[in-house]
Amino acid sequence: MTTDKSGTSRTSGHKNGTSTRSKARKRALDILFEAELRGSDSLATLEERTVDADPPVRDYTKTLVEGVHAHAAMIDSRISECLASGWSLPRTPRVDRSALRIAVFEIDYSDLPDAVAVAEAVHLVSELSTDDSASFVNGVLGSVIATKPSTEAVSREPVAAEPSEDLSSS
């Protein structure tokens, strides 16, 4: 139970203020990081970590690892396009790369609000990576969001109507 600024008591719904999805993201980052470090397939590493896992690997962890794996080329391309001049994806710290990959998957391939994906990635790297990682990841993800194809723009465009008799006769 926590108390907000107004003095109202609230139940956070999760232990130590860390959500289930945040824990799943952290576990997904660990798996992606380990797979890259060992030079192994991320799905094989996920499978190894799932067998007799204590605590069990969450479904959202599996969704993230499988999604990053399935869309790896597109995710890495999106990140690379958004890096500052002179930077390359292999040059970024492994933790940052893994967090960026998870966030880009969530931004491009899920219904999660973009701001949540960014905040979670920034939080992960601020705890696990370099002092400059939070601002670096925030900047890259800002560019990823800015260059994201807008599904809203597509759905708001007027749909071409069937030609009416008036148009077809002229």
N, C-alpha and C positions, 0 to 999 in steps of 0.2 A: 504494500500500500504506500502511495506517495501523496504528497500534498502539493497542490499547484500554488501559483502566486496569490490566488484569492483565498487560500486557506482551505480549499475544498479537498477532501481526501479522495483519492482515486486508486483503483486497483490497476496495476500495469498489465496484468494478464501474463506476465512472464517473469521468470526468476532473474534477479540482478539487472533488470532493465534491458536485457538482450532478447530480441524477438527470435522466434523459431526460424524465420527466414534469414535473419542475420547470422544465426548459427549455421544454417545450411550453406549460406554464401561463404562463410569462413572455411567450412569443410570442403566445399567445391574448390576454393582457392588453394587449399592445402593439396588436394588431389592433382589439380592442374600444375601446380608448382613442382610437386614430386615427379610427375610424369615427364615434365620438361627437363628437370635436373637429371633424371635417370636416362633420358633419351628414349622413353618408352611411350606406348600408346596410352592416351588418357582414359580410354574405355577399359583397357586391361588394368590400369591402376585403380580405376573405380571398382572394378570387379574384385580385385585383391582386397581393397579396403572394405568392401561390403560383406565379404565372407566373415562370419563370426564377429562382426563389428560390435563394439560396446563403447558408447551407445550406438544403436543402429544408424546406418546412413539414412538420412531423411530423403523422402521422395523429391523434395525441391533441390537437394544437392545433386541427385541423379539427373533431374531435368536440366540443371545448369551445365553439368559436365557433358551430358549427351548433346545438349544444344550447342555448346561451344565447339565440340568435336564435329558435329554435323555441318556447321556453318563456318568452320575455321578459316577458310580462304577468304570469304567475304568479310568476316570480322577483322582479320588481320589487315585486309586491304583498307577497310574503313578507318582503322586506327592509324595506319601508315600515312594515309592521305591527310590526316589531321595533326600529324606531328610537326613541330617547328622545323624550319629549314636546318639541315645539318644533323638532324636526328633520324635514326632508323629504329624500327621495332626491336631488332636484336640488341641495340645499344641501351634500351631501357632496362631497368632492374627487373628481374624475374617476377617479383611480387607485384610490381606495378603492371607488368604485362598481363599477368593472370587476372588481376582485378579489373583492368581495362577490358579484357576479353569477356569476362562475366557481365560487366556493365553494358557493353555494346550488344551482347546477346539480349539482355533485358530491354534495352532501348529499342532495338530493331525487331525483335521477334517475340515480345510479350506485351501484355496489356498493362504492365506495371508503369506507373507514372515516371517519366524521365527523371524528374527531380529526386525521386526515391532511389533510383539506380545510381545516380551520381553521388548522392549523400552516402549511400552504403559503400560504394567504392572508395570514396574519400576517407570514410571512417576506417575501413580495412587498412589502407596504406598508411594512414596516420599512426596506426598502432603497430604495423608490421614492417614498415619500410623506412626510407630515409626521411630526414627533416623536410626536404623539398618535395617529397612525393605527393603530398596532399594537394598542393597548388598545381603541380604538374598534371596529375590525373584530372583534377577539376578543369583545367584549361583544355586538355585533350577532349574530355567528354563534352565540354561546352561546344567545341567545334564539331564533334560527332552529331550532337543534337541540331546544331545550326545547319548541317548539311543533310539532315535526315529527310528523305522524301516525305512529303506531307500527304498522309492518307486523307486528312480532312479536306484538303484542297481538291483532291480528286473526287471525293464524295459530294462536294458542294457545287461542282461544275454542273451546269444544266445538261440534262440528258437530251440528246437530239431526238426530236419527235419524229414520228412516222410522217412521211410526206402527206400533206392533205390533198384533197382533190383540187383545191384552188392552185396549189403550187405545181402539181403535176400537169395541169392543163396548160400552163403558160410556157 
